[in-house]
Amino acid sequence: MEESAQKKHESNKLSTTTTTTTPPKKVKVHFCAVGSAPLMKKNKFQIGSEQSFSAVTGFLRRMLKLDAGASLFLYCNSAFCPGPDEALSDLDDCFSIRGELVINYSLQEAWG
């Protein structure tokens, strides 16, 4: 009798546990215009951490309404150009300042 009561208790335990899926982490990206680059009304966005840096470039091109042939240079913390296949989560982990990943953008090369 004890064994069946224990099985019933275990089955109740299993049925009450719920599986929770964590929502994908977002990275707060702060875009800063450099030189003659057009300013945006909103310059802070939440972007999924699983995105590559090329997705950020495409997003910014759409926001600025740039043609496909127009040049756009992106810099992380005014220092370097991340590779297009670089994961946004990795950049956030290494170069985030006060919870924001600062991305400077320009239409001409600003830093070499």
QUIKAPE-V136938 format. One record per pair of residues at least 24 apart in sequence whose C-alpha atoms are under 10 Angstrom apart, sorted by the first residue. I is the first residue (numbers start at 0). J is the second residue. Records with the same first field share a line. If there is no record, write none. Layout:
BEGIN
I=J ; J
END
This chain:
BEGIN
22=47
23=47 ; 48 ; 49
24=48 ; 49 ; 88
25=49 ; 50 ; 87 ; 88 ; 91
26=50 ; 87 ; 88 ; 90 ; 91 ; 92 ; 95 ; 98 ; 99 ; 100
27=91 ; 95 ; 98 ; 99 ; 100 ; 101
28=55 ; 87 ; 91 ; 95 ; 98 ; 99 ; 100 ; 101 ; 102
29=98 ; 99 ; 100 ; 101 ; 102 ; 103
30=59 ; 73 ; 74 ; 75 ; 99 ; 100 ; 101 ; 102 ; 103 ; 104
31=73 ; 74 ; 76 ; 77 ; 101 ; 102 ; 103 ; 104 ; 105
32=73 ; 102 ; 103 ; 104 ; 105 ; 106
33=72 ; 73 ; 74 ; 77 ; 103 ; 104 ; 105 ; 106 ; 107 ; 108 ; 109
34=104 ; 105 ; 106 ; 107 ; 108 ; 109
35=104 ; 105 ; 106 ; 107
36=63 ; 71 ; 72 ; 103 ; 104 ; 105 ; 106 ; 107
37=63 ; 104 ; 105 ; 106
38=63 ; 104
39=63
42=102
43=99 ; 100 ; 101
44=99
45=99
46=87 ; 88
47=87 ; 88
48=86 ; 87 ; 88 ; 89 ; 90 ; 91
49=86 ; 87 ; 88 ; 89
50=84 ; 85 ; 86 ; 87 ; 88
51=82 ; 83 ; 84 ; 85 ; 86 ; 87 ; 88 ; 89 ; 90
52=80 ; 81 ; 82 ; 83 ; 84 ; 85 ; 86 ; 87 ; 88 ; 90
53=81 ; 82 ; 83 ; 84 ; 85 ; 86 ; 87
54=83 ; 84 ; 86 ; 87
55=83 ; 87 ; 102
56=83 ; 104
59=104
65=106
69=106 ; 107
70=105 ; 106 ; 107 ; 108
71=104 ; 105 ; 106 ; 107 ; 108
72=102 ; 103 ; 104 ; 105 ; 106 ; 107 ; 108 ; 109 ; 110
73=102 ; 103 ; 104 ; 105 ; 106 ; 107 ; 108 ; 109 ; 110
74=101 ; 102 ; 103 ; 104 ; 105 ; 108 ; 109 ; 110
75=100 ; 101 ; 102 ; 103 ; 104
76=100 ; 101 ; 102 ; 103
77=101 ; 102 ; 103 ; 104 ; 109 ; 110
78=102 ; 103 ; 109 ; 110 ; 111
79=103 ; 110 ; 111
80=110 ; 111
END
